[in-house]
Amino acid sequence: MIAQQYRRIPFPLIGAALFGLLVGVYLFAWKRKRSEKRKSATVIGHRVEKHPDDVLKHWTAEKMRDAKPAPLPKVDALERGKEDV
């Protein structure tokens, strides 16, 4: 009777190990998917070849009144929560 009890001990350990491995793989895949999503929303910079004084001369009060706003990206829903940096 005691030998049968000892024989049952490894099966919960194997199950717990497989469950832990499954959770680890899931968390790894979730983190990787989340980081790929964040890469697509990065800011892209570029160099401006004009001198700042030339730009100030260009934007007169009349041109500022006639200026149209730049189109904004369309977002269905904002994700709430703290972002990892």
Secondary structure, 3 states (H helix, E strand, C coil): CHHHHHHHCHHHHHHHHHHHHHHHHHHHHHHHHHHHHHHCCCCCCCCCCCCHHHHHHHCCHHHHHHCCCCCCCCCCCCCCCCCCC
